[in-house]
Amino acid sequence: MIQAETVESIKTLLCEKGVDEASVSQLREIWPKIHFTYCSEDDIHSGKPVQEAEQFSLYLVDSTEHCLCLTNDLNTATGLVIAEHYDEED
């Protein structure tokens, strides 16, 4: 279970610090019980983000059934995917 306030705090930190390996490492230190995955937005082919910002989208991950899947249910969420947005020119 991940609290909505936690997701909002994660979004705020990423908006302030930017999305990169250092900020994801900081998130792992602050919230060690949450599994964080960092990838490109074009690596996500399904699911709906629970939070979005100009630089990234946040997706919830559910691992309760032994197979990882994206979810929008905070009660079953065990992790977050941070999907970085890239400009078409990048």
C-alpha positions, -999 to 999 in steps of 0.1 A, spaced: 0 0 0 12 34 -9 -4 66 5 -16 93 -19 4 118 2 35 98 -5 29 98 -43 24 136 -41 56 140 -21 75 119 -47 61 140 -75 71 173 -57 106 161 -51 111 150 -87 97 183 -99 122 202 -77 153 179 -83 146 167 -118 144 131 -130 177 113 -131 196 84 -114 206 106 -84 170 117 -76 157 81 -80 185 70 -56 174 97 -32 138 84 -34 150 49 -26 168 62 5 137 82 17 112 54 10 131 21 13 99 0 14 88 13 -20 103 -3 -51 112 24 -77 118 17 -114 132 44 -137 126 42 -174 116 62 -205 79 69 -211 80 50 -244 89 18 -224 53 19 -209 28 3 -233 -3 1 -211 -16 15 -179 -26 50 -168 -3 72 -148 -15 82 -113 5 115 -115 20 135 -143 43 164 -147 60 180 -176 92 158 -173 77 125 -162 47 103 -154 43 81 -123 27 47 -125 18 24 -96 31 -12 -96 12 -42 -80 33 -73 -71 8 -90 -48 0 -118 -73 37 -127 -79 36 -110 -114 42 -73 -117 15 -53 -133 5 -16 -134 -24 -6 -113 -42 26 -102 -51 10 -68 -31 26 -40 -41 -2 -17 -24 -29 -38 6 -8 -50 40 -19 -39 61 3 -62 63 32 -86 76 35 -121 91 69 -129 87 72 -167 107 101 -180 93 122 -209 116 131 -238 111 157 -265 105 143 -300 139 159 -309 159 140 -283 
